[in-house]
């Protein structure tokens, strides 16, 4: 058994619309999982998140055209709050060597 110091945060990303199976398009939770989230203990919450990840993978596998996945991913990144279900993105730092600091004073 693992010691729990922090509560498991909700996977909600603020897109509360349902798909054809009744799962939320934003976090992929069912109606019951969304309503009972506050009553779940941390183990139950982690199981719900694992089920949501599985649902998300199945849904992506259904839409096989890679072009659609690329468009939907780029739209999601610009229009939505980041999801706890997505892996962390790596940010690239641009190398701007043409910046002139000669007039800069401390």
C-alpha positions, -999 to 999 in steps of 0.1 A, spaced: 0 0 0 13 34 -9 10 64 14 -12 91 0 -3 127 9 -23 145 -18 -57 141 -32 -60 129 -68 -71 159 -89 -101 158 -112 -92 151 -148 -118 176 -160 -105 201 -186 -137 221 -189 -152 206 -220 -184 191 -207 -200 175 -238 -210 139 -242 -201 115 -270 -224 88 -284 -216 65 -255 -223 91 -227 -187 98 -219 -174 133 -215 -154 145 -245 -130 164 -223 -121 139 -196 -138 107 -209 -156 100 -176 -191 85 -175 -219 104 -158 -217 83 -126 -179 88 -124 -183 126 -128 -211 128 -102 -194 105 -76 -159 119 -80 -160 137 -46 -171 106 -29 -144 83 -43 -113 75 -23 -79 80 -40 -77 43 -52 -111 46 -69 -101 79 -85 -69 64 -99 -89 35 -113 -113 60 -130 -84 78 -145 -70 45 -159 -104 37 -174 -105 72 -190 -71 67 -205 -82 33 -220 -114 50 -234 -93 77 -249 -70 52 -266 -99 32 -280 -115 63 -293 -82 74 -310 -78 39 -325 -113 41 -340 -104 71 -360 -75 57 -378 -67 85 -404 -36 101 -390 -44 134 -406 -76 138 -385 -56 130 -354 -30 157 -362 -57 183 -368 -76 174 -336 -44 174 -315 -33 208 -327 -68 222 -322 -70 208 -287 -36 223 -277 -46 258 -288 -82 259 -277 -83 239 -245 -68 238 -211 -42 210 -209 -55 177 -197 -40 156 -168 -44 126 -191 -20 140 -217 18 134 -213 37 166 -205 48 185 -236 84 195 -242 88 232 -249 116 243 -272 136 274 -264 144 294 -295 181 304 -299 179 342 -305 214 353 -310 206 386 -328 194 404 -296 213 436 -288 218 443 -251 242 472 -255 216 498 -242 205 476 -213 211 489 -178 207 473 -144 
